[in-house]
Amino acid sequence: MTDGHASSLETGDAPALPEDVDDVRDALISWYEADHRDFPWRRTDDPYEILVSEVMSQQTQLGRVVEAWEDFLDEWPTAADLAAADRSDVVSFWSGHSLGYNNRAKYLHEAARQVIEEYDGEFPRSPDELSELMGVGPYTANAVASFAFNNGDAVVDTNVKRVLHRAFDVPDDDDAFERVAQFAMPEGESKVWNNAIMELGGVACEKTPTCDESGCPWRRWCHAYETGDFTAPDVPTQPSFEGSRRQFRGRVVRTLGEYDELELDELGPRIRVDYGGDYGREWLRELVSDLSADGLVNVEKRDDDTVVRLRE
């Protein structure tokens, strides 16, 4: 890491976040609020609707969940409607939409009955209370508390672990992930934070990351971006493309396609956010020299500058 670190007392024996942790938080939230995938359950704070989305999303691709979620709510718009339904109808819906594991449909139906019969139709609001509902484990309970009531802890799923491991070099240890995740989350902002960090893991920091293409807001702090090592708990071998010379050669060609020509110091920041230092002018000069030798670009000296353009 290039920045200093906060006191290790703040996150136990796990690596600490950078000292400018507020900037880290603001960068992620601003990135998420500027643009994110528009799933319909992100537009509601109804705990029933969110619970349905969370149960459906278990081991099912989110793109496939949207239609099933909308159809389910058309059929049973409220927890009371679901509680009054025949369980066989709910299971039939589940299997008909290929949502897998019919037990989840049974548990969801029973959870709706609990809300009506044991909680007078009002969903419990805390993760601990939500965990009392049938089939609602700690992760789902925390997600509903976060997204419906802004009352959750930091979510720690596979995507979040991957992000924290790469960005802040958190070791592959569940306790360490929990501590760092909880410290990173701004107090009282579980809804936006958990959505944002899961979005980061889902669109920018996937198993094969797209750091620059997705405009990852944590590049300036990221250990993996700095070192080029994008391994993670669920990525045992480093992707062969991300961070490689082949990747940056492609970026040079694509960038020059948008301009007639660029000087090295104009081109550099456009192909990597950390241009400078070890990845400054000499690194870039070698890269464009390779492209020139391959007949892809023209490199020309003008006064004290080096100008690069695509070869026609």
C-alpha positions as semicolon CSV with decimal commas, in nm:
position;residue;x (nm);y (nm);z (nm)
1;M;0,000;0,000;0,000
2;T;0,122;0,345;-0,079
3;D;-0,076;0,530;0,189
4;G;-0,031;0,511;0,565
5;H;-0,257;0,283;0,765
6;A;-0,498;0,344;1,049
7;S;-0,422;0,203;1,391
8;S;-0,436;-0,176;1,394
9;L;-0,645;-0,152;1,711
10;E;-0,937;-0,040;1,497
11;T;-0,957;-0,368;1,308
12;G;-0,801;-0,615;1,549
13;D;-0,512;-0,808;1,400
14;A;-0,639;-0,762;1,043
15;P;-0,468;-0,516;0,810
16;A;-0,606;-0,169;0,861
17;L;-0,759;0,056;0,599
18;P;-0,571;0,361;0,471
19;E;-0,561;0,660;0,705
20;D;-0,787;0,852;0,466
21;V;-1,066;0,602;0,532
22;D;-1,336;0,868;0,485
23;D;-1,207;0,925;0,131
24;V;-1,219;0,549;0,073
25;R;-1,582;0,540;0,186
26;D;-1,685;0,849;-0,011
27;A;-1,520;0,721;-0,328
28;L;-1,713;0,394;-0,322
29;I;-2,049;0,548;-0,239
30;S;-2,009;0,820;-0,504
31;W;-1,915;0,558;-0,764
32;Y;-2,220;0,350;-0,677
33;E;-2,463;0,641;-0,671
34;A;-2,338;0,772;-1,005
35;D;-2,414;0,446;-1,188
36;H;-2,516;0,095;-1,088
37;R;-2,719;-0,198;-1,213
38;D;-3,087;-0,117;-1,180
39;F;-3,244;-0,422;-1,017
40;P;-3,607;-0,357;-0,916
41;W;-3,555;-0,467;-0,555
42;R;-3,304;-0,186;-0,518
43;R;-3,591;0,057;-0,570
44;T;-3,793;-0,061;-0,271
45;D;-3,754;-0,070;0,105
46;D;-4,040;-0,318;0,155
47;P;-3,890;-0,598;0,370
48;Y;-4,117;-0,861;0,217
49;E;-4,015;-0,772;-0,138
50;I;-3,649;-0,764;-0,037
51;L;-3,674;-1,099;0,142
52;V;-3,823;-1,256;-0,171
53;S;-3,536;-1,116;-0,382
54;E;-3,273;-1,240;-0,137
55;V;-3,416;-1,592;-0,120
56;M;-3,450;-1,610;-0,497
57;S;-3,095;-1,481;-0,550
58;Q;-2,935;-1,767;-0,360
59;Q;-2,738;-1,961;-0,622
60;T;-2,938;-1,802;-0,907
61;Q;-2,804;-1,539;-1,149
62;L;-2,955;-1,199;-1,080
63;G;-3,059;-1,147;-1,440
64;R;-3,282;-1,454;-1,418
65;V;-3,427;-1,347;-1,086
66;V;-3,588;-1,024;-1,211
67;E;-3,872;-1,184;-1,406
68;A;-3,937;-1,448;-1,139
69;W;-3,940;-1,180;-0,864
70;E;-4,188;-0,965;-1,056
71;D;-4,412;-1,264;-1,133
72;F;-4,400;-1,379;-0,770
73;L;-4,509;-1,037;-0,642
74;D;-4,786;-1,021;-0,901
75;E;-4,914;-1,351;-0,760
76;W;-4,856;-1,274;-0,389
77;P;-4,805;-0,896;-0,345
78;T;-4,776;-0,901;0,034
79;A;-4,662;-1,129;0,312
80;A;-5,028;-1,176;0,404
81;D;-5,108;-1,294;0,052
82;L;-4,821;-1,542;0,059
83;A;-4,912;-1,668;0,405
84;A;-5,267;-1,739;0,286
85;A;-5,152;-1,927;-0,024
86;D;-5,143;-2,304;-0,060
87;R;-4,787;-2,421;-0,012
88;S;-4,816;-2,647;-0,315
89;D;-4,887;-2,342;-0,532
90;V;-4,576;-2,167;-0,403
91;V;-4,360;-2,473;-0,465
92;S;-4,511;-2,515;-0,812
93;F;-4,424;-2,152;-0,892
94;W;-4,069;-2,205;-0,767
95;S;-4,004;-2,514;-0,977
96;G;-4,181;-2,361;-1,278
97;H;-3,939;-2,066;-1,272
98;S;-3,634;-2,296;-1,232
99;L;-3,531;-2,132;-0,905
100;G;-3,393;-2,457;-0,765
101;Y;-3,413;-2,612;-0,419
102;N;-3,788;-2,618;-0,355
103;N;-3,722;-2,612;0,019
104;R;-3,650;-2,242;-0,019
105;A;-4,007;-2,191;-0,142
106;K;-4,139;-2,381;0,160
107;Y;-3,927;-2,178;0,399
108;L;-4,031;-1,849;0,239
109;H;-4,396;-1,947;0,272
110;E;-4,347;-2,040;0,637
111;A;-4,157;-1,716;0,706
112;A;-4,453;-1,517;0,569
113;R;-4,682;-1,707;0,805
114;Q;-4,455;-1,625;1,098
115;V;-4,463;-1,255;1,013
116;I;-4,843;-1,259;1,008
117;E;-4,903;-1,487;1,305
118;E;-4,613;-1,408;1,537
119;Y;-4,531;-1,047;1,448
120;D;-4,881;-0,913;1,370
121;G;-4,786;-0,854;1,009
122;E;-4,487;-0,632;1,091
123;F;-4,145;-0,755;0,984
124;P;-3,879;-0,763;1,256
125;R;-3,613;-0,503;1,191
126;S;-3,284;-0,634;1,331
127;P;-3,063;-0,910;1,189
128;D;-3,103;-1,116;1,509
129;E;-3,483;-1,096;1,499
130;L;-3,500;-1,163;1,126
131;S;-3,289;-1,474;1,180
132;E;-3,583;-1,619;1,375
133;L;-3,782;-1,649;1,051
134;M;-3,786;-1,990;0,888
135;G;-3,502;-2,042;0,640
136;V;-3,352;-1,696;0,703
137;G;-2,984;-1,738;0,780
138;P;-2,745;-1,470;0,908
139;Y;-2,655;-1,341;0,561
140;T;-3,016;-1,304;0,444
141;A;-3,125;-1,155;0,775
142;N;-2,851;-0,894;0,756
143;A;-2,934;-0,814;0,393
144;V;-3,302;-0,754;0,474
145;A;-3,212;-0,545;0,779
146;S;-2,973;-0,341;0,564
147;F;-3,181;-0,288;0,253
148;A;-3,523;-0,253;0,415
149;F;-3,438;-0,075;0,740
150;N;-3,081;0,054;0,697
151;N;-3,019;-0,139;1,017
152;G;-2,766;-0,405;0,923
153;D;-2,405;-0,495;0,974
154;A;-2,151;-0,506;0,693
155;V;-2,231;-0,780;0,443
156;V;-1,947;-1,026;0,394
157;D;-2,010;-1,257;0,099
158;T;-1,771;-1,407;-0,154
159;N;-1,765;-1,091;-0,363
160;V;-1,692;-0,870;-0,062
161;K;-1,413;-1,099;0,054
162;R;-1,256;-1,080;-0,291
163;V;-1,273;-0,698;-0,288
164;L;-1,125;-0,664;0,061
165;H;-0,851;-0,919;-0,006
166;R;-0,741;-0,745;-0,323
167;A;-0,788;-0,384;-0,217
168;F;-0,650;-0,394;0,138
169;D;-0,455;-0,720;0,146
170;V;-0,689;-0,870;0,407
171;P;-0,584;-1,231;0,475
172;D;-0,814;-1,518;0,385
173;D;-0,962;-1,540;0,732
174;D;-1,332;-1,498;0,811
175;D;-1,271;-1,306;1,134
176;A;-1,037;-1,066;0,957
177;F;-1,289;-1,007;0,677
178;E;-1,564;-0,940;0,933
179;R;-1,354;-0,689;1,125
180;V;-1,233;-0,494;0,822
181;A;-1,575;-0,497;0,655
182;Q;-1,745;-0,366;0,968
183;F;-1,486;-0,095;1,025
184;A;-1,501;0,013;0,659
185;M;-1,879;0,061;0,659
186;P;-1,987;0,413;0,761
187;E;-2,205;0,404;1,072
188;G;-2,576;0,409;0,993
189;E;-2,529;0,359;0,618
190;S;-2,563;-0,015;0,576
191;K;-2,812;0,013;0,289
192;V;-2,600;0,217;0,049
193;W;-2,269;0,071;0,166
194;N;-2,361;-0,296;0,133
195;N;-2,520;-0,233;-0,206
196;A;-2,211;-0,043;-0,318
197;I;-1,944;-0,291;-0,209
198;M;-2,139;-0,585;-0,353
199;E;-2,179;-0,391;-0,677
200;L;-1,804;-0,332;-0,683
201;G;-1,742;-0,704;-0,648
202;G;-2,008;-0,783;-0,907
203;V;-1,906;-0,550;-1,189
204;A;-1,547;-0,428;-1,138
205;C;-1,371;-0,675;-0,909
206;E;-1,500;-1,001;-1,050
207;K;-1,279;-1,307;-1,075
208;T;-1,130;-1,142;-1,382
209;P;-1,125;-0,774;-1,278
210;T;-1,198;-0,477;-1,503
211;C;-1,040;-0,207;-1,288
212;D;-0,999;0,073;-1,540
213;E;-1,283;-0,022;-1,771
214;S;-1,529;-0,013;-1,480
215;G;-1,370;0,294;-1,321
216;C;-1,305;0,116;-0,991
217;P;-1,311;0,389;-0,725
218;W;-1,049;0,216;-0,509
219;R;-0,765;0,194;-0,761
220;R;-0,554;0,458;-0,586
221;W;-0,551;0,251;-0,264
222;C;-0,572;-0,100;-0,407
223;H;-0,296;-0,346;-0,319
224;A;-0,377;-0,569;-0,615
225;Y;-0,384;-0,279;-0,860
226;E;-0,046;-0,163;-0,729
227;T;0,121;-0,504;-0,737
228;G;-0,058;-0,667;-1,030
229;D;-0,148;-0,969;-0,813
230;F;-0,523;-1,021;-0,853
231;T;-0,548;-1,353;-0,676
232;A;-0,822;-1,383;-0,413
233;P;-0,984;-1,649;-0,193
234;D;-1,203;-1,761;-0,483
235;V;-0,939;-1,688;-0,750
236;P;-0,649;-1,928;-0,676
237;T;-0,452;-1,839;-0,988
238;Q;-0,389;-1,488;-1,113
239;P;-0,585;-1,396;-1,427
240;S;-0,346;-1,406;-1,722
241;F;-0,469;-1,086;-1,884
242;E;-0,548;-0,820;-1,623
243;G;-0,249;-0,601;-1,552
244;S;-0,038;-0,759;-1,827
245;R;0,156;-0,582;-2,101
246;R;-0,086;-0,732;-2,351
247;Q;-0,372;-0,555;-2,175
248;F;-0,196;-0,218;-2,177
249;R;-0,095;-0,258;-2,541
250;G;-0,463;-0,295;-2,618
251;R;-0,547;0,015;-2,418
252;V;-0,287;0,220;-2,606
253;V;-0,433;0,117;-2,940
254;R;-0,791;0,186;-2,831
255;T;-0,699;0,523;-2,680
256;L;-0,506;0,638;-2,985
257;G;-0,808;0,542;-3,194
258;E;-0,992;0,830;-3,025
259;Y;-0,719;1,091;-3,090
260;D;-0,508;1,196;-3,386
261;E;-0,197;1,178;-3,170
262;L;-0,088;1,209;-2,808
263;E;0,231;1,294;-2,622
264;L;0,350;1,029;-2,377
265;D;0,237;1,223;-2,070
266;E;-0,105;1,273;-2,228
267;L;-0,135;0,908;-2,323
268;G;-0,014;0,761;-1,992
269;P;-0,295;0,875;-1,759
270;R;-0,551;0,764;-2,015
271;I;-0,437;0,401;-2,002
272;R;-0,366;0,360;-1,629
273;V;-0,477;0,563;-1,329
274;D;-0,145;0,515;-1,149
275;Y;0,070;0,650;-1,434
276;G;0,394;0,781;-1,288
277;G;0,678;0,638;-1,080
278;D;0,750;0,279;-1,178
279;Y;0,484;0,303;-1,446
280;G;0,584;0,642;-1,584
281;R;0,739;0,767;-1,904
282;E;1,012;0,505;-1,941
283;W;0,765;0,220;-1,891
284;L;0,531;0,373;-2,148
285;R;0,817;0,448;-2,389
286;E;0,909;0,077;-2,390
287;L;0,546;-0,018;-2,444
288;V;0,495;0,208;-2,746
289;S;0,834;0,102;-2,884
290;D;0,709;-0,257;-2,887
291;L;0,394;-0,145;-3,067
292;S;0,602;0,050;-3,315
293;A;0,819;-0,255;-3,385
294;D;0,499;-0,451;-3,449
295;G;0,385;-0,191;-3,700
296;L;0,090;-0,068;-3,498
297;V;0,193;0,287;-3,403
298;N;0,425;0,563;-3,517
299;V;0,654;0,720;-3,258
300;E;0,803;1,060;-3,332
301;K;1,039;1,287;-3,137
302;R;0,936;1,654;-3,132
303;D;1,160;1,886;-2,937
304;D;1,161;1,733;-2,586
305;D;0,842;1,534;-2,635
306;T;0,759;1,193;-2,780
307;V;0,438;1,185;-2,986
308;V;0,250;0,863;-3,063
309;R;-0,022;0,797;-3,319
310;L;-0,179;0,494;-3,481
311;R;-0,011;0,377;-3,799
312;E;-0,240;0,405;-4,100
